[in-house]
Amino acid sequence: MSTKSRAVSAKGVQEFKLYITRSIPVSAVINCADNTGAKTLKVVQVTGYKGRLRRVPAASVGDHVTVVVKKGPPEMRKQTFGAVIVRQKYPVRRISGMRVSFEDNAAVIITPEGDLKGTDIKGPVATEAAERWPRIANLATIIV
């Protein structure tokens, strides 16, 4: 019998996650919300996605994804990194019944240990991502 631990790892805090509509499919190009130098990222894999035959894997706010840098410095381009989705355009429904949507789809690049690669996060961060990833919450200036 396994119990869920609150240990912080590269997967984030493992506990109950509300259902959030997965609106960022594989091959979507999203913005990079940190100061690593990358501008746009392409989602190539959703970590831990359990899907159905022929269904395209998709991610939502707070999910860990594997991304490829499409625009950025030459030493980062065409490199794969882990990332966490911090904003999505599609509305996220909260327990209170309120719906929150953002201006763009954005992610921050993280290391395999779960630390942020950058030192600053540009723009707001969804509460769902901040609760699951405490290290993102520490660097975020605005949590919505």
N, CA, C and O atoms as a GROMACS GRO file, in nm:
protein
  576
    1MET      N    1   0.084  -0.118   0.000
    1MET     CA    2   0.000   0.000   0.000
    1MET      C    3   0.088   0.124   0.000
    1MET      O    4   0.168   0.144   0.092
    2SER      N    5   0.074   0.205  -0.100
    2SER     CA    6   0.160   0.323  -0.111
    2SER      C    7   0.086   0.447  -0.060
    2SER      O    8  -0.034   0.463  -0.080
    3THR      N    9   0.162   0.533   0.006
    3THR     CA   10   0.105   0.660   0.050
    3THR      C   11   0.170   0.770  -0.030
    3THR      O   12   0.286   0.761  -0.069
    4LYS      N   13   0.095   0.874  -0.055
    4LYS     CA   14   0.150   0.984  -0.132
    4LYS      C   15   0.235   1.072  -0.041
    4LYS      O   16   0.190   1.115   0.065
    5SER      N   17   0.356   1.097  -0.085
    5SER     CA   18   0.445   1.181  -0.005
    5SER      C   19   0.444   1.323  -0.060
    5SER      O   20   0.406   1.346  -0.174
    6ARG      N   21   0.485   1.416   0.023
    6ARG     CA   22   0.491   1.555  -0.018
    6ARG      C   23   0.633   1.594  -0.057
    6ARG      O   24   0.665   1.712  -0.065
    7ALA      N   25   0.716   1.495  -0.082
    7ALA     CA   26   0.856   1.521  -0.117
    7ALA      C   27   0.863   1.594  -0.251
    7ALA      O   28   0.792   1.560  -0.346
    8VAL      N   29   0.947   1.695  -0.256
    8VAL     CA   30   0.963   1.772  -0.379
    8VAL      C   31   1.074   1.709  -0.461
    8VAL      O   32   1.186   1.692  -0.414
    9SER      N   33   1.041   1.675  -0.583
    9SER     CA   34   1.140   1.614  -0.672
    9SER      C   35   1.124   1.679  -0.810
    9SER      O   36   1.058   1.782  -0.823
   10ALA      N   37   1.183   1.617  -0.910
   10ALA     CA   38   1.170   1.669  -1.045
   10ALA      C   39   1.026   1.656  -1.095
   10ALA      O   40   0.991   1.718  -1.195
   11LYS      N   41   0.943   1.577  -1.028
   11LYS     CA   42   0.803   1.562  -1.067
   11LYS      C   43   0.715   1.668  -1.000
   11LYS      O   44   0.599   1.684  -1.038
   12GLY      N   45   0.768   1.739  -0.902
   12GLY     CA   46   0.687   1.835  -0.827
   12GLY      C   47   0.624   1.766  -0.708
   12GLY      O   48   0.655   1.650  -0.680
   13VAL      N   49   0.537   1.835  -0.639
   13VAL     CA   50   0.471   1.778  -0.522
   13VAL      C   51   0.368   1.678  -0.570
   13VAL      O   52   0.279   1.713  -0.648
   14GLN      N   53   0.377   1.554  -0.522
   14GLN     CA   54   0.286   1.450  -0.565
   14GLN      C   55   0.166   1.444  -0.471
   14GLN      O   56   0.175   1.387  -0.362
   15GLU      N   57   0.057   1.502  -0.512
   15GLU     CA   58  -0.066   1.495  -0.436
   15GLU      C   59  -0.184   1.516  -0.529
   15GLU      O   60  -0.166   1.526  -0.650
   16PHE      N   61  -0.303   1.523  -0.472
   16PHE     CA   62  -0.425   1.536  -0.550
   16PHE      C   63  -0.420   1.658  -0.642
   16PHE      O   64  -0.390   1.768  -0.596
   17LYS      N   65  -0.447   1.638  -0.771
   17LYS     CA   66  -0.449   1.746  -0.867
   17LYS      C   67  -0.589   1.756  -0.927
   17LYS      O   68  -0.641   1.658  -0.979
   18LEU      N   69  -0.648   1.874  -0.920
   18LEU     CA   70  -0.778   1.895  -0.980
   18LEU      C   71  -0.772   1.871  -1.129
   18LEU      O   72  -0.666   1.883  -1.191
   19TYR      N   73  -0.887   1.836  -1.187
   19TYR     CA   74  -0.891   1.816  -1.332
   19TYR      C   75  -0.881   1.951  -1.400
   19TYR      O   76  -0.962   2.040  -1.376
   20ILE      N   77  -0.782   1.966  -1.485
   20ILE     CA   78  -0.765   2.086  -1.566
   20ILE      C   79  -0.763   2.041  -1.711
   20ILE      O   80  -0.689   1.949  -1.746
   21THR      N   81  -0.842   2.105  -1.795
   21THR     CA   82  -0.848   2.067  -1.936
   21THR      C   83  -0.710   2.081  -1.999
   21THR      O   84  -0.648   2.186  -1.992
   22ARG      N   85  -0.664   1.973  -2.059
   22ARG     CA   86  -0.532   1.972  -2.122
   22ARG      C   87  -0.543   2.039  -2.258
   22ARG      O   88  -0.603   1.985  -2.351
   23SER      N   89  -0.485   2.158  -2.268
   23SER     CA   90  -0.505   2.238  -2.390
   23SER      C   91  -0.378   2.262  -2.470
   23SER      O   92  -0.382   2.330  -2.572
   24ILE      N   93  -0.265   2.206  -2.426
   24ILE     CA   94  -0.139   2.229  -2.498
   24ILE      C   95  -0.090   2.094  -2.551
   24ILE      O   96  -0.025   2.019  -2.478
   25PRO      N   97  -0.120   2.062  -2.677
   25PRO     CA   98  -0.083   1.931  -2.731
   25PRO      C   99   0.065   1.922  -2.767
   25PRO      O  100   0.134   2.023  -2.774
   26VAL      N  101   0.110   1.801  -2.790
   26VAL     CA  102   0.246   1.779  -2.840
   26VAL      C  103   0.259   1.850  -2.975
   26VAL      O  104   0.166   1.847  -3.056
   27SER      N  105   0.371   1.911  -2.998
   27SER     CA  106   0.407   1.991  -3.116
   27SER      C  107   0.358   2.135  -3.109
   27SER      O  108   0.376   2.211  -3.205
   28ALA      N  109   0.296   2.176  -2.998
   28ALA     CA  110   0.256   2.316  -2.981
   28ALA      C  111   0.380   2.400  -2.955
   28ALA      O  112   0.473   2.356  -2.887
   29VAL      N  113   0.382   2.522  -3.008
   29VAL     CA  114   0.492   2.615  -2.983
   29VAL      C  115   0.444   2.715  -2.879
   29VAL      O  116   0.343   2.783  -2.900
   30ILE      N  117   0.517   2.724  -2.768
   30ILE     CA  118   0.476   2.809  -2.656
   30ILE      C  119   0.589   2.906  -2.621
   30ILE      O  120   0.702   2.888  -2.666
   31ASN      N  121   0.558   3.007  -2.542
   31ASN     CA  122   0.658   3.106  -2.501
   31ASN      C  123   0.740   3.054  -2.383
   31ASN      O  124   0.694   2.968  -2.307
   32CYS      N  125   0.861   3.106  -2.369
   32CYS     CA  126   0.945   3.074  -2.254
   32CYS      C  127   0.934   3.191  -2.157
   32CYS      O  128   0.962   3.305  -2.194
   33ALA      N  129   0.893   3.165  -2.033
   33ALA     CA  130   0.864   3.272  -1.937
   33ALA      C  131   0.978   3.298  -1.839
   33ALA      O  132   0.956   3.362  -1.736
   34ASP      N  133   1.099   3.251  -1.870
   34ASP     CA  134   1.211   3.278  -1.779
   34ASP      C  135   1.324   3.350  -1.852
   34ASP      O  136   1.312   3.379  -1.971
   35ASN      N  137   1.432   3.378  -1.781
   35ASN     CA  138   1.541   3.456  -1.840
   35ASN      C  139   1.660   3.370  -1.884
   35ASN      O  140   1.775   3.413  -1.873
   36THR      N  141   1.633   3.250  -1.933
   36THR     CA  142   1.741   3.162  -1.980
   36THR      C  143   1.792   3.205  -2.118
   36THR      O  144   1.900   3.163  -2.158
   37GLY      N  145   1.716   3.286  -2.189
   37GLY     CA  146   1.754   3.328  -2.323
   37GLY      C  147   1.664   3.269  -2.430
   37GLY      O  148   1.654   3.324  -2.540
   38ALA      N  149   1.600   3.157  -2.399
   38ALA     CA  150   1.509   3.095  -2.495
   38ALA      C  151   1.385   3.183  -2.513
   38ALA      O  152   1.337   3.243  -2.417
   39LYS      N  153   1.334   3.190  -2.635
   39LYS     CA  154   1.216   3.272  -2.664
   39LYS      C  155   1.093   3.184  -2.684
   39LYS      O  156   0.990   3.205  -2.621
   40THR      N  157   1.105   3.084  -2.773
   40THR     CA  158   0.993   2.994  -2.797
   40THR      C  159   1.037   2.850  -2.778
   40THR      O  160   1.152   2.814  -2.804
   41LEU      N  161   0.944   2.768  -2.733
   41LEU     CA  162   0.969   2.626  -2.704
   41LEU      C  163   0.865   2.542  -2.776
   41LEU      O  164   0.749   2.584  -2.790
   42LYS      N  165   0.905   2.425  -2.822
   42LYS     CA  166   0.813   2.332  -2.886
   42LYS      C  167   0.796   2.211  -2.795
   42LYS      O  168   0.895   2.148  -2.757
   43VAL      N  169   0.673   2.178  -2.760
   43VAL     CA  170   0.644   2.063  -2.673
   43VAL      C  171   0.663   1.936  -2.754
   43VAL      O  172   0.602   1.919  -2.859
   44VAL      N  173   0.749   1.844  -2.704
   44VAL     CA  174   0.772   1.719  -2.776
   44VAL      C  175   0.724   1.598  -2.698
   44VAL      O  176   0.706   1.490  -2.755
   45GLN      N  177   0.701   1.614  -2.567
   45GLN     CA  178   0.654   1.501  -2.487
   45GLN      C  179   0.590   1.553  -2.359
   45GLN      O  180   0.636   1.651  -2.301
   46VAL      N  181   0.484   1.486  -2.314
   46VAL     CA  182   0.422   1.518  -2.186
   46VAL      C  183   0.461   1.407  -2.090
   46VAL      O  184   0.420   1.292  -2.107
   47THR      N  185   0.539   1.441  -1.988
   47THR     CA  186   0.589   1.342  -1.894
   47THR      C  187   0.475   1.285  -1.810
   47THR      O  188   0.395   1.360  -1.754
   48GLY      N  189   0.467   1.153  -1.802
   48GLY     CA  190   0.367   1.087  -1.719
   48GLY      C  191   0.228   1.085  -1.780
   48GLY      O  192   0.131   1.057  -1.709
   49TYR      N  193   0.215   1.112  -1.908
   49TYR     CA  194   0.084   1.113  -1.973
   49TYR      C  195   0.039   0.970  -2.000
   49TYR      O  196   0.112   0.891  -2.060
   50LYS      N  197  -0.080   0.938  -1.957
   50LYS     CA  198  -0.139   0.808  -1.986
   50LYS      C  199  -0.260   0.836  -2.073
   50LYS      O  200  -0.359   0.894  -2.026
   51GLY      N  201  -0.253   0.794  -2.197
   51GLY     CA  202  -0.357   0.834  -2.292
   51GLY      C  203  -0.431   0.717  -2.352
   51GLY      O  204  -0.438   0.608  -2.294
   52ARG      N  205  -0.485   0.742  -2.468
   52ARG     CA  206  -0.562   0.644  -2.541
   52ARG      C  207  -0.502   0.633  -2.680
   52ARG      O  208  -0.438   0.726  -2.729
   53LEU      N  209  -0.522   0.518  -2.742
   53LEU     CA  210  -0.467   0.494  -2.874
   53LEU      C  211  -0.505   0.604  -2.973
   53LEU      O  212  -0.622   0.639  -2.984
   54ARG      N  213  -0.406   0.657  -3.043
   54ARG     CA  214  -0.420   0.762  -3.144
   54ARG      C  215  -0.460   0.899  -3.090
   54ARG      O  216  -0.481   0.992  -3.168
   55ARG      N  217  -0.469   0.914  -2.959
   55ARG     CA  218  -0.498   1.046  -2.902
   55ARG      C  219  -0.365   1.118  -2.882
   55ARG      O  220  -0.270   1.062  -2.828
   56VAL      N  221  -0.358   1.243  -2.926
   56VAL     CA  222  -0.236   1.321  -2.914
   56VAL      C  223  -0.220   1.362  -2.766
   56VAL      O  224  -0.312   1.420  -2.708
   57PRO      N  225  -0.105   1.332  -2.706
   57PRO     CA  226  -0.084   1.374  -2.566
   57PRO      C  227  -0.089   1.526  -2.554
   57PRO      O  228  -0.042   1.599  -2.642
   58ALA      N  229  -0.146   1.573  -2.445
   58ALA     CA  230  -0.157   1.716  -2.423
   58ALA      C  231  -0.126   1.747  -2.276
   58ALA      O  232  -0.136   1.660  -2.190
   59ALA      N  233  -0.087   1.873  -2.250
   59ALA     CA  234  -0.050   1.916  -2.116
   59ALA      C  235  -0.138   2.032  -2.071
   59ALA      O  236  -0.202   2.098  -2.152
   60SER      N  237  -0.139   2.054  -1.940
   60SER     CA  238  -0.211   2.167  -1.883
   60SER      C  239  -0.121   2.238  -1.783
   60SER      O  240  -0.005   2.201  -1.766
   61VAL      N  241  -0.174   2.339  -1.718
   61VAL     CA  242  -0.097   2.417  -1.621
   61VAL      C  243  -0.044   2.326  -1.510
   61VAL      O  244  -0.119   2.247  -1.452
   62GLY      N  245   0.085   2.338  -1.481
   62GLY     CA  246   0.147   2.258  -1.375
   62GLY      C  247   0.208   2.129  -1.422
   62GLY      O  248   0.274   2.061  -1.343
   63ASP      N  249   0.189   2.091  -1.547
   63ASP     CA  250   0.242   1.965  -1.599
   63ASP      C  251   0.389   1.978  -1.638
   63ASP      O  252   0.435   2.085  -1.679
   64HIS      N  253   0.462   1.868  -1.623
   64HIS     CA  254   0.602   1.861  -1.664
   64HIS      C  255   0.604   1.812  -1.808
   64HIS      O  256   0.542   1.710  -1.840
   65VAL      N  257   0.674   1.883  -1.896
   65VAL     CA  258   0.684   1.846  -2.037
   65VAL      C  259   0.830   1.849  -2.080
   65VAL      O  260   0.914   1.910  -2.014
   66THR      N  261   0.858   1.784  -2.191
   66THR     CA  262   0.990   1.792  -2.254
   66THR      C  263   0.976   1.886  -2.372
   66THR      O  264   0.884   1.872  -2.453
   67VAL      N  265   1.067   1.982  -2.382
   67VAL     CA  266   1.058   2.083  -2.486
   67VAL      C  267   1.188   2.094  -2.563
   67VAL      O  268   1.294   2.056  -2.514
   68VAL      N  269   1.178   2.148  -2.686
   68VAL     CA  270   1.293   2.180  -2.769
   68VAL      C  271   1.290   2.330  -2.790
   68VAL      O  272   1.185   2.387  -2.820
   69VAL      N  273   1.405   2.395  -2.775
   69VAL     CA  274   1.414   2.540  -2.795
   69VAL      C  275   1.412   2.568  -2.945
   69VAL      O  276   1.497   2.519  -3.019
   70LYS      N  277   1.313   2.648  -2.990
   70LYS     CA  278   1.300   2.682  -3.132
   70LYS      C  279   1.367   2.816  -3.162
   70LYS      O  280   1.435   2.828  -3.264
   71LYS      N  281   1.348   2.916  -3.075
   71LYS     CA  282   1.412   3.045  -3.092
   71LYS      C  283   1.488   3.077  -2.965
   71LYS      O  284   1.436   3.064  -2.854
   72GLY      N  285   1.611   3.118  -2.982
   72GLY     CA  286   1.694   3.152  -2.866
   72GLY      C  287   1.839   3.157  -2.905
   72GLY      O  288   1.872   3.159  -3.024
   73PRO      N  289   1.929   3.158  -2.806
   73PRO     CA  290   2.072   3.162  -2.837
   73PRO      C  291   2.116   3.035  -2.910
   73PRO      O  292   2.060   2.928  -2.888
   74PRO      N  293   2.218   3.045  -2.997
   74PRO     CA  294   2.261   2.929  -3.077
   74PRO      C  295   2.299   2.807  -2.993
   74PRO      O  296   2.278   2.694  -3.037
   75GLU      N  297   2.355   2.829  -2.874
   75GLU     CA  298   2.395   2.713  -2.792
   75GLU      C  299   2.276   2.642  -2.728
   75GLU      O  300   2.290   2.528  -2.683
   76MET      N  301   2.159   2.707  -2.725
   76MET     CA  302   2.039   2.643  -2.668
   76MET      C  303   1.948   2.585  -2.774
   76MET      O  304   1.871   2.492  -2.747
   77ARG      N  305   1.955   2.638  -2.896
   77ARG     CA  306   1.865   2.594  -3.002
   77ARG      C  307   1.884   2.445  -3.032
   77ARG      O  308   1.996   2.394  -3.029
   78LYS      N  309   1.775   2.378  -3.060
   78LYS     CA  310   1.771   2.234  -3.093
   78LYS      C  311   1.811   2.145  -2.976
   78LYS      O  312   1.837   2.027  -2.995
   79GLN      N  313   1.815   2.201  -2.855
   79GLN     CA  314   1.845   2.122  -2.735
   79GLN      C  315   1.714   2.089  -2.665
   79GLN      O  316   1.620   2.168  -2.668
   80THR      N  317   1.707   1.970  -2.602
   80THR     CA  318   1.587   1.933  -2.528
   80THR      C  319   1.606   1.964  -2.380
   80THR      O  320   1.715   1.946  -2.325
   81PHE      N  321   1.500   2.011  -2.318
   81PHE     CA  322   1.500   2.045  -2.176
   81PHE      C  323   1.368   2.001  -2.115
   81PHE      O  324   1.270   1.978  -2.186
   82GLY      N  325   1.366   1.989  -1.984
   82GLY     CA  326   1.241   1.971  -1.913
   82GLY      C  327   1.181   2.109  -1.889
   82GLY      O  328   1.254   2.207  -1.876
   83ALA      N  329   1.050   2.116  -1.883
   83ALA     CA  330   0.984   2.245  -1.858
   83ALA      C  331   0.853   2.220  -1.784
   83ALA      O  332   0.799   2.110  -1.784
   84VAL      N  333   0.804   2.326  -1.721
   84VAL     CA  334   0.676   2.321  -1.650
   84VAL      C  335   0.586   2.429  -1.711
   84VAL      O  336   0.628   2.543  -1.727
   85ILE      N  337   0.463   2.392  -1.744
   85ILE     CA  338   0.367   2.486  -1.799
   85ILE      C  339   0.319   2.578  -1.686
   85ILE      O  340   0.271   2.530  -1.583
   86VAL      N  341   0.332   2.710  -1.705
   86VAL     CA  342   0.290   2.805  -1.601
   86VAL      C  343   0.168   2.887  -1.642
   86VAL      O  344   0.102   2.945  -1.555
   87ARG      N  345   0.136   2.894  -1.771
   87ARG     CA  346   0.017   2.967  -1.818
   87ARG      C  347  -0.044   2.893  -1.936
   87ARG      O  348   0.027   2.831  -2.016
   88GLN      N  349  -0.178   2.900  -1.948
   88GLN     CA  350  -0.245   2.848  -2.067
   88GLN      C  351  -0.361   2.939  -2.102
   88GLN      O  352  -0.426   2.996  -2.015
   89LYS      N  353  -0.386   2.951  -2.234
   89LYS     CA  354  -0.493   3.038  -2.282
   89LYS      C  355  -0.631   2.984  -2.246
   89LYS      O  356  -0.722   3.061  -2.214
   90TYR      N  357  -0.646   2.854  -2.252
   90TYR     CA  358  -0.776   2.792  -2.226
   90TYR      C  359  -0.814   2.812  -2.080
   90TYR      O  360  -0.728   2.796  -1.993
   91PRO      N  361  -0.938   2.847  -2.050
   91PRO     CA  362  -0.976   2.876  -1.910
   91PRO      C  363  -0.957   2.757  -1.816
   91PRO      O  364  -0.988   2.643  -1.850
   92VAL      N  365  -0.904   2.788  -1.698
   92VAL     CA  366  -0.886   2.689  -1.592
   92VAL      C  367  -0.995   2.714  -1.488
   92VAL      O  368  -1.008   2.826  -1.439
   93ARG      N  369  -1.073   2.611  -1.454
   93ARG     CA  370  -1.180   2.628  -1.358
   93ARG      C  371  -1.127   2.599  -1.218
   93ARG      O  372  -1.068   2.494  -1.193
   94ARG      N  373  -1.150   2.693  -1.127
   94ARG     CA  374  -1.107   2.678  -0.987
   94ARG      C  375  -1.222   2.618  -0.906
   94ARG      O  376  -1.336   2.613  -0.953
   95ILE      N  377  -1.192   2.573  -0.784
   95ILE     CA  378  -1.294   2.512  -0.697
   95ILE      C  379  -1.405   2.613  -0.668
   95ILE      O  380  -1.522   2.575  -0.656
   96SER      N  381  -1.369   2.741  -0.658
   96SER     CA  382  -1.468   2.845  -0.627
   96SER      C  383  -1.566   2.867  -0.742
   96SER      O  384  -1.666   2.937  -0.725
   97GLY      N  385  -1.540   2.809  -0.859
   97GLY     CA  386  -1.626   2.827  -0.975
   97GLY      C  387  -1.574   2.933  -1.071
   97GLY      O  388  -1.624   2.947  -1.182
   98MET      N  389  -1.472   3.008  -1.026
   98MET     CA  390  -1.414   3.112  -1.111
   98MET      C  391  -1.328   3.047  -1.219
   98MET      O  392  -1.266   2.944  -1.196
   99ARG      N  393  -1.325   3.109  -1.335
   99ARG     CA  394  -1.242   3.061  -1.445
   99ARG      C  395  -1.132   3.162  -1.472
   99ARG      O  396  -1.157   3.282  -1.477
  100VAL      N  397  -1.010   3.112  -1.489
  100VAL     CA  398  -0.895   3.198  -1.512
  100VAL      C  399  -0.830   3.158  -1.644
  100VAL      O  400  -0.800   3.041  -1.666
  101SER      N  401  -0.811   3.256  -1.732
  101SER     CA  402  -0.739   3.229  -1.857
  101SER      C  403  -0.630   3.335  -1.872
  101SER      O  404  -0.643   3.446  -1.820
  102PHE      N  405  -0.524   3.300  -1.943
  102PHE     CA  406  -0.410   3.388  -1.959
  102PHE      C  407  -0.400   3.434  -2.104
  102PHE      O  408  -0.470   3.383  -2.192
  103GLU      N  409  -0.312   3.529  -2.126
  103GLU     CA  410  -0.293   3.588  -2.258
  103GLU      C  411  -0.219   3.493  -2.353
  103GLU      O  412  -0.239   3.499  -2.474
  104ASP      N  413  -0.133   3.406  -2.298
  104ASP     CA  414  -0.053   3.318  -2.382
  104ASP      C  415  -0.030   3.184  -2.312
  104ASP      O  416  -0.064   3.166  -2.195
  105ASN      N  417   0.028   3.091  -2.387
  105ASN     CA  418   0.073   2.964  -2.331
  105ASN      C  419   0.222   2.981  -2.302
  105ASN      O  420   0.298   3.023  -2.390
  106ALA      N  421   0.264   2.950  -2.180
  106ALA     CA  422   0.405   2.972  -2.145
  106ALA      C  423   0.454   2.864  -2.049
  106ALA      O  424   0.378   2.802  -1.976
  107ALA      N  425   0.587   2.845  -2.053
  107ALA     CA  426   0.651   2.746  -1.966
  107ALA      C  427   0.784   2.801  -1.916
  107ALA      O  428   0.837   2.896  -1.973
  108VAL      N  429   0.837   2.740  -1.810
  108VAL     CA  430   0.970   2.773  -1.760
  108VAL      C  431   1.056   2.648  -1.769
  108VAL      O  432   1.008   2.538  -1.742
  109ILE      N  433   1.182   2.664  -1.806
  109ILE     CA  434   1.274   2.551  -1.821
  109ILE      C  435   1.328   2.512  -1.684
  109ILE      O  436   1.367   2.598  -1.605
  110ILE      N  437   1.330   2.382  -1.657
  110ILE     CA  438   1.384   2.332  -1.530
  110ILE      C  439   1.494   2.230  -1.556
  110ILE      O  440   1.506   2.176  -1.666
  111THR      N  441   1.576   2.206  -1.454
  111THR     CA  442   1.682   2.106  -1.461
  111THR      C  443   1.625   1.970  -1.425
  111THR      O  444   1.513   1.963  -1.374
  112PRO      N  445   1.698   1.860  -1.451
  112PRO     CA  446   1.648   1.727  -1.412
  112PRO      C  447   1.623   1.711  -1.262
  112PRO      O  448   1.544   1.626  -1.221
  113GLU      N  449   1.690   1.793  -1.180
  113GLU     CA  450   1.672   1.786  -1.034
  113GLU      C  451   1.546   1.858  -0.990
  113GLU      O  452   1.503   1.843  -0.875
  114GLY      N  453   1.485   1.938  -1.078
  114GLY     CA  454   1.364   2.011  -1.044
  114GLY      C  455   1.388   2.158  -1.013
  114GLY      O  456   1.293   2.229  -0.979
  115ASP      N  457   1.514   2.206  -1.023
  115ASP     CA  458   1.543   2.348  -1.002
  115ASP      C  459   1.520   2.425  -1.131
  115ASP      O  460   1.525   2.367  -1.240
  116LEU      N  461   1.494   2.554  -1.118
  116LEU     CA  462   1.477   2.637  -1.238
  116LEU      C  463   1.611   2.668  -1.299
  116LEU      O  464   1.709   2.694  -1.228
  117LYS      N  465   1.616   2.666  -1.433
  117LYS     CA  466   1.740   2.698  -1.504
  117LYS      C  467   1.766   2.848  -1.501
  117LYS      O  468   1.881   2.892  -1.493
  118GLY      N  469   1.661   2.927  -1.508
  118GLY     CA  470   1.673   3.072  -1.502
  118GLY      C  471   1.664   3.122  -1.359
  118GLY      O  472   1.647   3.045  -1.265
  119THR      N  473   1.677   3.255  -1.345
  119THR     CA  474   1.673   3.315  -1.211
  119THR      C  475   1.554   3.408  -1.194
  119THR      O  476   1.538   3.467  -1.087
  120ASP      N  477   1.470   3.422  -1.297
  120ASP     CA  478   1.357   3.513  -1.291
  120ASP      C  479   1.246   3.459  -1.380
  120ASP      O  480   1.273   3.398  -1.484
  121ILE      N  481   1.121   3.483  -1.341
  121ILE     CA  482   1.006   3.442  -1.422
  121ILE      C  483   0.933   3.568  -1.467
  121ILE      O  484   0.896   3.652  -1.386
  122LYS      N  485   0.913   3.580  -1.599
  122LYS     CA  486   0.845   3.696  -1.656
  122LYS      C  487   0.695   3.669  -1.662
  122LYS      O  488   0.652   3.564  -1.710
  123GLY      N  489   0.616   3.762  -1.614
  123GLY     CA  490   0.471   3.751  -1.622
  123GLY      C  491   0.411   3.670  -1.508
  123GLY      O  492   0.484   3.618  -1.423
  124PRO      N  493   0.278   3.658  -1.508
  124PRO     CA  494   0.210   3.585  -1.400
  124PRO      C  495   0.227   3.434  -1.412
  124PRO      O  496   0.257   3.380  -1.518
  125VAL      N  497   0.208   3.368  -1.298
  125VAL     CA  498   0.214   3.221  -1.290
  125VAL      C  499   0.082   3.174  -1.231
  125VAL      O  500   0.032   3.233  -1.135
  126ALA      N  501   0.024   3.068  -1.287
  126ALA     CA  502  -0.101   3.014  -1.236
  126ALA      C  503  -0.080   2.952  -1.098
  126ALA      O  504   0.024   2.892  -1.071
  127THR      N  505  -0.178   2.966  -1.011
  127THR     CA  506  -0.172   2.911  -0.876
  127THR      C  507  -0.152   2.759  -0.880
  127THR      O  508  -0.082   2.703  -0.795
  128GLU      N  509  -0.215   2.693  -0.979
  128GLU     CA  510  -0.205   2.548  -0.990
  128GLU      C  511  -0.060   2.504  -1.009
  128GLU      O  512  -0.018   2.403  -0.952
  129ALA      N  513   0.017   2.579  -1.088
  129ALA     CA  514   0.158   2.546  -1.109
  129ALA      C  515   0.241   2.581  -0.986
  129ALA      O  516   0.332   2.507  -0.950
  130ALA      N  517   0.210   2.693  -0.921
  130ALA     CA  518   0.286   2.737  -0.804
  130ALA      C  519   0.268   2.642  -0.686
  130ALA      O  520   0.363   2.619  -0.611
  131GLU      N  521   0.149   2.587  -0.668
  131GLU     CA  522   0.124   2.492  -0.558
  131GLU      C  523   0.200   2.362  -0.580
  131GLU      O  524   0.252   2.303  -0.485
  132ARG      N  525   0.206   2.319  -0.703
  132ARG     CA  526   0.270   2.190  -0.733
  132ARG      C  527   0.422   2.201  -0.739
  132ARG      O  528   0.491   2.103  -0.712
  133TRP      N  529   0.475   2.318  -0.776
  133TRP     CA  530   0.618   2.340  -0.791
  133TRP      C  531   0.662   2.454  -0.699
  133TRP      O  532   0.662   2.569  -0.742
  134PRO      N  533   0.700   2.426  -0.574
  134PRO     CA  534   0.737   2.531  -0.478
  134PRO      C  535   0.853   2.618  -0.526
  134PRO      O  536   0.858   2.736  -0.492
  135ARG      N  537   0.946   2.563  -0.602
  135ARG     CA  538   1.060   2.642  -0.649
  135ARG      C  539   1.018   2.746  -0.752
  135ARG      O  540   1.079   2.852  -0.763
  136ILE      N  541   0.912   2.716  -0.826
  136ILE     CA  542   0.856   2.814  -0.920
  136ILE      C  543   0.785   2.924  -0.839
  136ILE      O  544   0.796   3.042  -0.872
  137ALA      N  545   0.714   2.885  -0.735
  137ALA     CA  546   0.643   2.981  -0.651
  137ALA      C  547   0.740   3.080  -0.586
  137ALA      O  548   0.707   3.198  -0.569
  138ASN      N  549   0.860   3.035  -0.550
  138ASN     CA  550   0.959   3.122  -0.487
  138ASN      C  551   1.006   3.232  -0.581
  138ASN      O  552   1.028   3.346  -0.538
  139LEU      N  553   1.021   3.200  -0.710
  139LEU     CA  554   1.072   3.296  -0.806
  139LEU      C  555   0.964   3.381  -0.873
  139LEU      O  556   0.995   3.484  -0.933
  140ALA      N  557   0.839   3.339  -0.864
  140ALA     CA  558   0.731   3.410  -0.933
  140ALA      C  559   0.706   3.545  -0.866
  140ALA      O  560   0.700   3.555  -0.743
  141THR      N  561   0.690   3.648  -0.949
  141THR     CA  562   0.657   3.781  -0.895
  141THR      C  563   0.507   3.795  -0.877
  141THR      O  564   0.461   3.858  -0.781
  142ILE      N  565   0.429   3.737  -0.970
  142ILE     CA  566   0.283   3.744  -0.963
  142ILE      C  567   0.227   3.602  -0.971
  142ILE      O  568   0.257   3.528  -1.065
  143ILE      N  569   0.147   3.564  -0.871
  143ILE     CA  570   0.078   3.434  -0.875
  143ILE      C  571  -0.070   3.463  -0.883
  143ILE      O  572  -0.127   3.527  -0.795
  144VAL      N  573  -0.134   3.416  -0.993
  144VAL     CA  574  -0.276   3.442  -1.015
  144VAL      C  575  -0.355   3.315  -0.994
  144VAL      O  576  -0.478   3.316  -1.008
   0.00000   0.00000   0.00000
